[in-house]
Amino acid sequence: MDSAKTYSTWVEIDLSAIENNVRYVSRHTGVQVMAIVKANAYGHGAVAVAKAALRAGASWCGVARVEEGVELRQNGVACPILLLGYAPPESYALALKNDLSLSVWSAEQISPLAHAASSVGAPARLHLKVDTGMSRNGAQPEDALQLAQILAGAPGVVFEGVFTHFALADEPERHVTQEQEARFIQVCQAIEESGLRPQVIHAANSAAALTRPSAAFDLVRLGIAMYGLHPSRQAPCPAEFRPALAWKTVLSQVKRLPPGRGVSYGHEYVTQTEELIGTMPVGYADGFHRLKGNQALVSGVKVPVVGRVCMDYAMLSLQATPAAQPGDEVVLIGRQGEAHISAEDIAARWGTINYEVACAVGARVPRVYL
Ligand SMILES: Cc1ncc(COP(=O)(O)O)c(C=O)c1O
């Protein structure tokens, strides 16, 4: 990538992988796909990912914040966009002006929304969020029908959807999702029987979209698997999925140090023998966490980070790659020759999940689209 050569560190996003993964889920579930592009598309870049997902047949986008929805609109994304969670009442007018659908779970939200709809002259398209067991946002199932009735009768309001969110879909061997789904079906049936069926009923995240056909309803909300990242060990992506993100940098310096030389702040690492050490211009300010055990690929070989990760740099032991030169490509996530480091490998080292690894890639790291 020529443009990437001007960067110290960058991520490459393979949009054909996003398209491939969306097409698979669309075929596999047979229902509409909402591309979940919150948090800058899990670090991948919201606008480019949204457009790739729509090209591949997704028909909705999902975001977490009003600003995220506005960014999509300002960049020409015209599909329905659902804000999945909380929007401050002060942001309702902005959200409605930008034709964002909003989530609601309490009667108190409805009259300010109806008021905002009348003041901006645009409908408030609302999705009733039912808390069937995640205990985050949502109406309790026993209150849902009454809320649906209030929604359907409010002026300027379109009762567009009803949805829930699973807490353990990535652990398909446990029964919780079954129980949540049963509660949700009861709520939806009561709403339908009272003649209020909204346009879309939805529940599934990636793990449920891949493992629970019964949870597909009208639409699946596809996040982590769209990026080719596994929802969990127990709910992996099928083999046809491809990860979209690779994180790269270069060797900015290579030096041979004598034994006994301390490396980086605190000298936690000290060379035992004469040792080839490489410096790479990536650090914790880029999202490369300041934790022990980091690795990178150089010359197709996995090599250890040594010493503390700095804000903008980290050092590598290059004993296994004696021919390494300044300017050589270094891969933090992705493939180099036969060697590979996945977001899941890093998550295991950092004691977290692949979601957090992708979201951690810093705002200053340019995204280069392939
Ligand atoms: C309400 C809601 N739906 C769907 C998703 C997508 O989940 P996943 O990335 O596991 O597919 C999320 C992500 O956290 C979410 O909060």
The ligand as an SDF file (V2000), in Angstrom:
LIG
                    3D

 16 16  0  0  0  0  0  0  0  0999 V2000
  -28.1030   -3.9500   21.2370 C   0  0  0  0  0  0  0  0  0  0  0  0
  -27.0190   -4.5920   20.4570 C   0  0  0  0  0  0  0  0  0  0  0  0
  -27.3190   -5.3370   19.3920 N   0  0  0  0  0  0  0  0  0  0  0  0
  -26.3680   -5.9490   18.6570 C   0  0  0  0  0  0  0  0  0  0  0  0
  -25.0300   -5.8320   18.9760 C   0  0  0  0  0  0  0  0  0  0  0  0
  -24.0060   -6.5630   18.1560 C   0  0  0  0  0  0  0  0  0  0  0  0
  -23.3810   -7.5710   18.9080 O   0  0  0  0  0  0  0  0  0  0  0  0
  -22.2670   -8.4920   18.2780 P   0  0  0  0  0  0  0  0  0  0  0  0
  -21.0910   -7.6080   18.0510 O   0  0  0  0  0  0  0  0  0  0  0  0
  -21.9910   -9.4990   19.3380 O   0  0  0  0  0  0  0  0  0  0  0  0
  -22.8040   -9.0440   17.0120 O   0  0  0  0  0  0  0  0  0  0  0  0
  -24.6780   -5.0810   20.0820 C   0  0  0  0  0  0  0  0  0  0  0  0
  -23.2650   -4.9740   20.4580 C   0  0  0  0  0  0  0  0  0  0  0  0
  -22.8560   -4.8890   21.5540 O   0  0  0  0  0  0  0  0  0  0  0  0
  -25.6970   -4.4370   20.8390 C   0  0  0  0  0  0  0  0  0  0  0  0
  -25.3870   -3.6980   21.9170 O   0  0  0  0  0  0  0  0  0  0  0  0
  1  2  1  0
  2  3  1  0
  2 15  2  0
  3  4  2  0
  4  5  1  0
  5  6  1  0
  5 12  2  0
  6  7  1  0
  7  8  1  0
  8  9  2  0
  8 10  1  0
  8 11  1  0
 12 13  1  0
 12 15  1  0
 13 14  2  0
 15 16  1  0
M  END
$$$$
